[in-house]
Structure formats: structure tokens, C-alpha cells
């Protein structure tokens, strides 16, 4: 089976955390790091709050408000940084003559998975696919820790997705099929 389409540079960035999270535990480690960094500021804010209280202002009330704002602000900051990095990455590659979007293709040939992104061709034996799962608008093949994003828009419809997944699941190892519960359910 062969799937042809295109992929924009950095297109999967929004979903990369979830895809890689199959191995390292979703981006909670990143969120925790940013949150803990923000928590390091809290002692200074407590001192400031005490000082304002001594001056007669209700300084202690600022702390619950700060905590209620901190988590959404941290999540927003992560999204802004990620979007900025994707835009910067695209701009740098465009300067180097890399087109956007890039032509993209994935093929299953016998027991080999071959994917091409632009001029780059990669291949792996199907036994290297440790899982296939849906994330957002993609099917993600986790191939020895490398997520390969297969955009659902590149399929003619759900039947084409089922045919692809059926063929892929047939050449994957039994353990990999067991981990690919959502794909097995989708195939029916």
C-alpha cells in the first residue's frame, strides 16, 4: 500500500508531546519543570505579600490569585513558545531552500515500512514499529522511538485508513499489535 500527500514543516509539533509521551510520559515533565520554575518565585512573592500586609494592604489575598493564574499562564507560555519555535524553524529552512509543504509518502512493501519526506527516505522493518495510535488529526507510527506522523487528510476516507491499518497491523509483531488498541478497534 502507498499513501501520497504533503506535510508542512513543524506541522506535528502540537502533537509531538503526546506521540513521544508513549515513551517518556506525555509533556508533564515539561509542564512540571516550568511550573516548578515559577514556584521558585513564590518565596519572593510571599515576602512581598507580607510587606504589603504590614503596610495595611490585604497582601495575603494576592497569593491565591497568583496560584489560580500561574497554571493557565504556564500552559499559555508553553504554547506561545512552541508556536514561535515552529515559525522560526520554518523560516530558517525556507532560507535554506527547503520547500513548505514537503511532498510526503509512506509505503508498506512486504514487511518494510518506507516513508519519504521531501528528498529524505527512511525505512524500517515492520517489526521495528512498536505501536500505531491516533493523535489529533494523525495516525502515529512509533518506530523505535521515532514518531512518524501520517496525516488522516492523506487518505481517501475511513475505508482507506482501515485498509492501511489492516495491512500495517498484519506485519507488526503481536506485542506491537497489543499496544495498538485504538488502531485495532478502528479496523474493527
Secondary structure, 3 states (H helix, E strand, C coil): CEEEEEECCCCCHHHHHHHHHHHHCCCHHHHHHHHHHHHCCHHHHHHHHHHHHHCCCCCHHHHHHHHHHHHHHHHHHHHHHHHHHHHHHHHHHHHCCCCCCEEEEEEEECCEEEEEECCEEEEEEHHHEEEEEEECCEEEEEECCEEEEEEHHHCCCHHHHHHHHHHHHHHCCHHHHHHCHHHHHHHC
